[in-house]
Amino acid sequence: MTRMTLPFSRQHSSLSSRRFLELVGPSVRTRMNGISNAAWTFGLCVMPLIAYLSKHWVTFGLITSSASVLMFCYIKFLPESARWLISREKYSEAATILTRIAETNGKTIDPVDLRLKIKKLGERIKKEKKMDEVKNNATDLIRYPNLRKKFLIVTFCWVADMFAYYGLQINVPNLGGNPFVNFFVLSAVEIPGLICSWYFMEKRGRRWSSVSFLILTGSSCLLVAIVPEGIPYVAIVCSLIGKFGASAAFMAVYQQSSELYPTTIRSIGMGMSGTFAGVANIIVPYVVFLFMTPPATTEDKIKILP
């Protein structure tokens, strides 16, 4: 439910998805990532209906912004990340959360054995921090060569995918036809993209899945510039293919990045990568607007001359 409201309040998306991935085991992590992204897509599909019924951008803004109130559900229903608690040596709180999760799933667990395993895992994390001299701050992403390489690659993939994803979504007015229907179709096409990403991540791994879908997205965007303008529906078809690939690539890249960063610096790394992706989101509307502004005529140029 929380993830479903995130298209209306994008700032909570990274936090919500990261919590999902940390609360489940590796065997079901891809499945939960797919469900989380599908809920986001459902929210996108509802947005054109809200825009059509609200009739005015102020009303639309109030309705979509009010969805942030549902974020308070975090406090009541969503537990703290056990991984984060263990990394902070809060073993008792982590044991309480894991016991409650086990009871919800109908599993029996020995409290003593659980505490021993949690403490052992905490000691291992502590040793890793001492060996790597990790200080848990943003400078670690640049200080260490291995982390620096991961950070630059992940950030580049995020920025490239966000340019394509939001560029295609915001470019709806340039496609012609009904903008509400176009927005809905461009949102609904993400469902098969997420299913394909889910399947290929399980069968082929994260790396090849993210690379393949990023190549598909870039190729579909470049195809519009190569194909002559006289051919009908080229822009629409390429937009659908590009949005399909961009949504699939985001799911693969996001999960891959969450697994590449160490637990103690995962939030910092993904937060910094998301920050650069946010800068790309700010630039995208201006890039789209360039194609919506007609070129100035000779008379217009003469008018602005002193």
Buried (B, 14 or more C-beta within 10 A) or exposed (E): EBBBBBBBBEEBBBBBBBBBBBBBEEEEBBEBBBBBBBBBBBBBBBBBEBBBEBEEEEEBEEBBEEBBEBBEEBEEEEBBBBBBBBBBBBBEBBBBBBBEBEEEEEEEBEEEEBBEBBBEBBEEBBEBBEEBEBEEEBEBBEEBEEBEEBBEBBBEBBBBBBBBBBBBBBBBEEBEEEBBEBBBBBBBBBBEBBBBBBBBBEEEEBEEBBBBBBEBBBBBBEBBEEEEEEEEEBBBBBBBBBBBBBBBBBBBBBBBBBEBBBBBBBBBBBBBBBEBBBEBBEBBEEBBEEEEEEEEEEEEEEEEEE
